Amino acid sequence: MTAEIETPAATGSCCSPAGGCQGGGATDVQVGAVTTVYKVAGMTCGHCEGAVAGEISEIEGVGSVKAVAATGEVTVVSAAPLDEEAVRAAVDEAGYELVGRA
């Protein structure tokens, strides 16, 4: 089970709301985005995943968050590199421990 939260991003494209010129498949790739994978200790279920993803998604610039309890990994896509202390504070607020980058 995984939790994924996606925050709508302004695209500025005239082609489609998703920012692509081809009608069809959706994509998780954001142009100019930074993907960072973090290790989080203590997640054991879907509720844990949702709590962590929800808190991290509140950080300014975050486009999407995918938390996987089975691996303890949280993948964050953001407009720019995030301040690790902001991520640590968000994970702490959710009740878990940021171990570091995966």
matplotlib code that plots the C-alpha trace (Angstrom):
import matplotlib.pyplot as plt

x = [0.0, 1.3, 0.1, 0.6, -0.4, 0.0, -0.3, -1.4, 1.4, 1.0, 2.0, 1.7, 1.3, -1.3, -1.5, -3.2, -3.8, -1.2, 1.4, 1.8, 1.2, -0.1, -3.6, -3.4, -1.3, -0.7, 2.8, 4.3, 7.3, 7.5, 9.8, 12.6, 11.5, 13.8, 13.2, 14.5, 14.1, 14.2, 14.2, 11.6, 11.5, 8.3, 5.9, 4.0, 0.7, -1.3, -2.3, 1.4, 2.1, -0.8, 0.3, 3.9, 2.9, 0.3, 2.8, 5.5, 3.1, 2.5, 6.1, 6.3, 7.4, 6.4, 4.6, 4.0, 4.9, 4.8, 5.4, 5.9, 5.7, 7.1, 10.4, 10.4, 11.0, 9.4, 9.8, 9.3, 9.1, 9.7, 10.3, 13.7, 15.8, 14.2, 15.7, 16.3, 15.4, 11.9, 11.4, 12.6, 10.2, 7.3, 8.1, 8.4, 5.0, 3.5, 5.0, 7.9, 11.7, 13.5, 16.6, 18.1, 18.3, 17.9]
y = [0.0, 3.5, 7.0, 9.6, 13.2, 15.4, 19.2, 20.9, 22.8, 25.8, 24.6, 27.6, 25.3, 26.0, 22.3, 20.7, 21.1, 18.4, 20.5, 18.0, 18.5, 15.0, 13.9, 10.6, 9.2, 11.0, 11.5, 12.0, 13.9, 17.6, 19.7, 21.2, 19.2, 17.7, 14.2, 13.2, 9.9, 10.0, 7.2, 7.5, 5.2, 4.0, 3.8, 0.5, 1.0, 3.1, 5.6, 6.2, 6.8, 9.3, 11.1, 11.5, 12.4, 14.9, 16.8, 16.9, 18.0, 21.2, 22.3, 25.1, 23.9, 20.3, 18.9, 15.3, 12.9, 9.1, 7.2, 3.5, 1.9, -1.4, 0.2, 3.2, 5.4, 8.7, 10.1, 13.8, 15.8, 19.5, 22.6, 23.1, 21.2, 21.2, 22.2, 18.9, 20.5, 21.5, 17.9, 16.7, 19.0, 17.8, 14.1, 14.9, 16.6, 13.5, 11.4, 9.7, 10.0, 11.2, 8.9, 10.8, 10.5, 7.1]
z = [0.0, -0.8, -0.3, -3.0, -2.8, -5.9, -5.7, -8.8, -10.5, -12.8, -16.3, -18.5, -21.5, -24.2, -25.2, -22.2, -18.5, -17.9, -19.9, -22.7, -26.4, -27.0, -25.8, -24.1, -21.3, -18.0, -16.8, -13.3, -14.7, -14.0, -16.2, -14.1, -11.1, -8.5, -7.2, -3.8, -1.9, 1.9, 4.4, 7.2, 10.2, 11.8, 8.9, 9.1, 7.2, 4.8, 7.5, 8.3, 4.6, 4.3, 7.4, 6.2, 2.6, 3.9, 6.0, 3.4, 0.7, 2.8, 2.2, -0.4, -3.8, -3.3, -6.4, -5.2, -2.5, -2.5, 0.7, 0.9, 4.4, 3.2, 2.2, 4.5, 1.4, 0.7, -2.8, -3.1, -6.4, -5.9, -7.9, -6.3, -3.8, -0.4, 2.9, 4.7, 8.0, 6.6, 5.5, 9.0, 10.7, 8.5, 9.2, 12.9, 12.8, 11.3, 14.2, 12.4, 12.1, 9.1, 8.8, 5.8, 2.1, 0.6]

ax = plt.figure().add_subplot(projection="3d")
ax.plot(x, y, z, "-o")
ax.set_aspect("equal")
plt.show()
